[in-house]
């Protein structure tokens, strides 16, 4: 079931990206974000200086190959595999779906194209993989610094916009900024890995549910005593803090054991204390133990 969902997301994101490129951005001469935009630049240069017409989808694939080598080393085999499948999907659908023009309003093309790319990219990230290219670079930087993925996308794509402005014209570059800005906000709205929530899980099977959660979501949890208001039955409630990016896995882990569990998700503004980073989680997956917390003693001044 999980694999079918990922296959569906890969195909859906490929179609969405192809529609964004072929129906909105390419006809309006507005660059897409990341390697899709770089592919547009390469194709345009080939037409202008060599008189050769290339398919954008082919270059989307070729330009992403070296980046996947880095992604394999930094993000792991599973995420890289699905990201690679995602790029193949985008490339194929960009080739298959013919180009067309929905509107000649360049501003509408820039906004709609950016939003569509953001939806495809955000859905991909939500299921643990990327659309390739600068998404991988942005995700690596996000994991390292804790900043949002959308902010890094905006920064890296700003460099592409500057290059495009010098090579082509500044009007297209300005509309490209609008498109990328729309895309980055949609990505952050969907891929909410840096937004935290506290889950209160009320179940009659706390030990079984807790064990299943620990096998799917690598977060700490606390068992609190509870009592049913109407039944008077004493039990235990599980409390844990997770990111919104982990909510899907948490919900599935709970329902697999107790489909009648009652779960309350409360937005969490800030936390103090140990909250495992993604590097910590990867270590836990391999060793089964979270890395030790390094405590440093403060020097006293006499």
Secondary structure, DSSP 8 states (H G I E B T S, - for coil): -HHHHHHHHHHHHHHHHHHHIIIIITTTT---SHHHHHHHHHHHHIIIII-----HHHHHHHHHHHHHHHHHHHH-HHHHHHHHHHHHHHHHHHHHS----S-S-HHHHHHHHHHHHHHHHHHHHHTT---STHHHHHHHHHHHH---HHHHHHHHHHHHHHHHHHHS-HHHHHHHHHHHHHHHHHHHHH--TT-EEEEEEEES-HHHHHHHHHHH-----EEEEEE-TTT--EEEEEEEEEEGGGHHHHHHHHHHH-TT-EEEEEEE----S----HHHHHHHHHHSS-------------
